[in-house]
């Protein structure tokens, strides 16, 4: 039920104004990309239409973009051609990533766009995070953005209708989110997203898709990151904010063997989420102006 093959055609209307171009999208993560070495290898494993992947390639990084949706991968390829960016694309869901890449391939893995909730339940989410962790080099970082599901569930089932027309590619559209919130956290929830393109001279064109999602609490995510050998360096979690960013670094090698006692210690109280914060500094990858990846906290951010 979660494919994005329909929404891929109108996904730019779901991206915030501040990140509507590849350079702007990449600049939103300047505080983390500045930590990368020259010629870094980077994976965007929920690439959508490729705005971030193409933006990172424009900064000189070696970028691979993957998505579970064939239509999203196609849109990424088209955007790469438009910007003459060198981006390798692969259609793969998170659990398929180790079939395509060797362990320890990447310096940084991005899982942004509030996409992790599409993993099916706690088991699926942990498997997805383990795949991402496996592909990171020791000391590499996972960069993840998430909805604040504590807020989403507190509001219950509802309609969210944008209060203005969004203009992209010379066309205006209205965006509507319909939330189906299940009684319990562990149950499957649904979001129906509709994009209605409007034109006074022509018919209204509506594209919509019903998407499955499985919510999680912030502390559950932190514990799961530790279980797959990642240590949280930075979290912008605020229980009153719509979204948050997590940056976690690879400290153990994960794979087919159990993580063992060391990982069990990490998932307990030996590495709290307040572990040593990373110090951010400018580098050759960093544009002259640094921006906050979480500055756009409107509730109608893309899922």
C-alpha angles and dihedrals in degrees: 000000000000109000110122089208090127097040091048088080093058103024094120088071088062094055117091120252090245091061101034096119129050094246091050093047092051092045089058088068098044091119090065103031088057086070093063125103120240114285090013122185110235133183124203100195097182097038101162109183092347103254094136096038093051091045092052091048088054088060091058100262125139101243134193118188122199134176137167090231117082089203092054091051090051091051089050091052090050092050091048090054091047092054094035088236124159104233124153112216130202130176104226139131119229097267091051094055095092088056089063104035137041120245113269095022101131137061092203136013121200122205102172139144092073088281105140093083089072089072107104107254130307093312094051092044093051091048090051092050091047090054091051092047093050092056093053122093116235104281091020119131138234114212112199135173124199143179116248095249092186086069095041093054093044089060094053128203111342150131121263112195121185113246094219142031115266115220120210130155091001093303133103124224141178117223123211128185120195113194124203105192115193121219094249133045095235095053125097112267127194138219120191112199121194127186113194112195110205132197126169089218097051147025125296109257115207126192119181139168135189110225130194121224138174114208126216138188121249093244090052090054091049091052092047092051089054091048091059094049101267126130119208110238098171137011127175092193113153116170090220097049123090097228140013141198127228125192114191128177129217112250103158135039111245126193142120093327122077115264090237132200096331092058091046089055091049091052091053126057101302095091110032121189088258090068117143108312119231118251110231119216135169121260141167090284093053120092118227091259120055119207134191115252090213099048092109104070101159113139092237095069114138113276 
